């Protein structure tokens, strides 16, 4: 397999990993913001996350198929390699599995490998306060931070309260990447 040639005008690639949460239906907001900032965007969804998004709209917006399952050996890679990853929304389940090194879905496999490959990664958690109170969640966030993952500031919503979609800041993913030294080709360099 050959590597893609690197061109000075080639856009950096952002993978958006989408998990199963009500706010996921608005992932197009992050995709639009990233594209406007100079990123080429590909979407990866957890198997359950697929049911929370408009897959056809996301594919039309990114120009790539949504990845959710492993590809067969010999099949072409449907997405270019990631320069950065944003997990948004990042659910309780995904955060805990990722921190534990569990790689039982394509999304988790990509996240677990990203650490070893040095791919800058941000997570924008979206969960309720009862889940956030579980000791495993706090430990998982600590481990992810130790791994260099940048964690968003979303304050968990009350259980059964309809969520906090109005407070979910999709753009925070790009703000965190920028603060961490990851820039697009629009006049900036990437670490």
C-alpha positions as CSV (number, residue, x, y, z in Angstrom):
1,X,0.0,0.0,0.0
2,X,1.3,3.5,-0.9
3,X,0.9,6.6,1.2
4,X,-1.0,9.5,-0.1
5,X,1.3,12.3,-1.4
6,X,1.4,15.3,0.9
7,X,0.6,18.5,-0.9
8,X,1.1,21.9,0.7
9,X,-2.5,22.8,-0.2
10,X,-4.0,19.5,1.0
11,X,-6.5,20.1,3.8
12,X,-5.8,18.3,7.1
13,X,-8.3,15.6,7.9
14,X,-10.5,15.6,11.0
15,X,-12.4,12.4,12.0
16,X,-15.6,13.1,13.9
17,X,-16.5,10.1,16.0
18,X,-20.2,10.1,16.7
19,X,-21.7,8.2,19.6
20,X,-25.3,7.3,20.5
21,X,-26.8,10.4,22.2
22,X,-29.7,12.6,21.3
23,X,-27.5,15.6,20.6
24,X,-25.8,13.5,17.8
25,X,-28.5,14.6,15.4
26,X,-26.8,18.0,15.3
27,X,-23.3,16.7,14.3
28,X,-23.6,18.6,11.1
29,X,-22.8,21.8,13.1
30,X,-19.4,20.5,14.0
31,X,-18.8,19.3,10.4
32,X,-19.7,22.7,9.0
33,X,-17.6,24.5,11.5
34,X,-14.6,22.3,10.8
35,X,-15.0,22.6,7.0
36,X,-15.2,26.4,7.4
37,X,-12.0,26.3,9.4
38,X,-10.2,24.4,6.6
39,X,-10.6,20.8,7.6
40,X,-11.5,17.9,5.4
41,X,-14.0,15.9,7.5
42,X,-14.8,12.2,7.7
43,X,-17.4,10.7,10.1
44,X,-17.0,7.5,12.1
45,X,-20.1,6.3,14.1
46,X,-20.4,3.7,16.8
47,X,-22.9,1.1,15.7
48,X,-25.5,2.5,18.0
49,X,-24.6,6.1,17.0
50,X,-25.7,5.4,13.4
51,X,-29.3,5.4,14.6
52,X,-29.0,8.9,16.0
53,X,-27.8,10.7,12.9
54,X,-29.0,11.4,9.4
55,X,-26.4,9.2,7.6
56,X,-27.3,10.4,4.1
57,X,-27.0,14.1,5.1
58,X,-23.7,13.5,6.9
59,X,-22.3,11.6,3.9
60,X,-23.5,14.4,1.5
61,X,-21.9,17.0,3.8
62,X,-18.5,15.3,4.1
63,X,-18.3,13.6,0.7
64,X,-17.3,10.3,2.4
65,X,-19.2,7.3,3.5
66,X,-19.7,7.0,7.3
67,X,-17.4,4.4,8.8
68,X,-19.0,2.2,11.4
69,X,-17.8,-1.3,10.7
70,X,-14.4,-2.9,10.0
71,X,-13.5,-3.1,6.4
72,X,-12.6,-6.5,4.8
73,X,-8.9,-7.2,4.2
74,X,-8.0,-5.8,0.8
75,X,-10.9,-3.3,0.6
76,X,-9.8,0.3,0.0
77,X,-9.7,2.7,2.9
78,X,-12.8,4.9,2.5
79,X,-11.2,7.8,4.4
80,X,-7.8,9.5,4.2
81,X,-5.7,9.1,7.4
82,X,-6.7,11.4,10.3
83,X,-4.6,14.4,11.3
84,X,-6.9,14.9,14.4
85,X,-10.0,13.3,15.9
86,X,-13.0,14.8,17.7
87,X,-15.3,12.5,19.6
88,X,-18.6,14.3,19.7
89,X,-20.8,13.5,21.4
90,X,-18.6,11.3,23.6
91,X,-20.9,9.0,25.7
92,X,-20.4,7.4,29.1
93,X,-20.0,4.0,27.4
94,X,-17.4,5.1,24.8
95,X,-15.3,7.2,27.3
96,X,-15.1,4.2,29.7
97,X,-14.3,1.6,27.1
98,X,-11.8,3.9,25.4
99,X,-9.9,4.6,28.6
100,X,-9.9,0.9,29.4
101,X,-8.4,0.0,26.0
102,X,-11.5,-1.9,24.8
103,X,-11.5,-2.0,21.0
104,X,-14.8,-3.8,20.2
105,X,-16.0,-1.4,17.6
106,X,-14.3,0.4,14.7
107,X,-14.8,3.7,16.5
108,X,-13.1,2.4,19.6
109,X,-10.4,0.8,17.6
110,X,-9.6,4.1,15.8
111,X,-9.5,5.9,19.2
112,X,-7.3,3.3,20.9
113,X,-4.8,3.4,18.0
114,X,-4.8,7.2,17.8
115,X,-2.9,7.3,21.1
116,X,-0.1,5.1,19.8
117,X,0.0,7.0,16.5
118,X,0.2,10.4,18.2
119,X,-3.0,11.7,16.6
120,X,-4.3,14.7,18.5
121,X,-7.7,13.9,20.0
122,X,-10.5,15.8,21.7
123,X,-13.6,14.4,23.4
124,X,-16.8,16.4,24.0
125,X,-18.6,14.4,26.7
126,X,-22.4,14.3,26.7
127,X,-24.0,12.5,29.6
128,X,-26.2,12.9,32.6
129,X,-25.1,13.7,36.1
130,X,-26.0,10.3,37.4
131,X,-23.6,8.7,34.9
132,X,-21.0,11.3,35.6
133,X,-21.1,10.5,39.3
134,X,-19.9,7.0,38.7
135,X,-16.3,6.6,39.9
136,X,-15.4,4.8,36.6
137,X,-16.2,7.9,34.6
138,X,-13.9,10.2,36.7
139,X,-11.1,7.6,36.5
140,X,-11.6,7.3,32.7
141,X,-11.4,11.0,32.2
142,X,-8.3,11.1,34.2
143,X,-6.7,8.3,32.2
144,X,-7.7,10.0,28.9
145,X,-6.2,13.3,30.0
146,X,-3.0,11.4,30.9
147,X,-3.0,10.1,27.4
148,X,-3.2,13.7,26.1
149,X,-6.8,13.7,25.1
150,X,-8.4,17.2,25.5
151,X,-11.7,17.0,27.2
152,X,-14.6,19.4,26.6
153,X,-16.3,21.5,29.3
154,X,-19.9,20.2,29.0
155,X,-21.6,20.1,32.4
156,X,-23.7,16.9,32.6
157,X,-27.5,17.4,32.6
158,X,-30.0,16.0,35.1
159,X,-31.2,12.5,34.3
160,X,-34.6,12.3,32.5
161,X,-34.5,16.1,32.0
162,X,-34.4,16.1,28.2
163,X,-30.6,16.6,28.0
164,X,-28.7,19.8,27.5
165,X,-28.5,20.1,23.8
166,X,-28.8,23.8,24.0
167,X,-25.6,24.0,26.1
168,X,-23.6,21.6,24.0
169,X,-20.8,23.5,22.3
170,X,-19.8,21.6,19.1
171,X,-17.3,24.3,18.2
172,X,-15.3,23.6,21.4
173,X,-13.7,20.6,19.6
174,X,-11.9,23.0,17.2
175,X,-11.1,25.4,20.0
176,X,-9.4,22.6,22.0
177,X,-7.5,21.4,19.0
178,X,-6.3,24.9,18.2
179,X,-5.3,25.5,21.9
180,X,-3.4,22.2,21.8
181,X,-1.3,23.4,18.8
182,X,-3.3,21.7,16.0
183,X,-4.0,24.1,13.2
184,X,-5.3,23.9,9.7
185,X,-3.4,24.9,6.5
186,X,-5.1,28.3,6.6
187,X,-2.0,30.2,7.6
188,X,-1.1,27.9,10.5
189,X,1.0,24.9,11.1
190,X,0.2,21.6,12.8
191,X,2.4,20.1,15.5
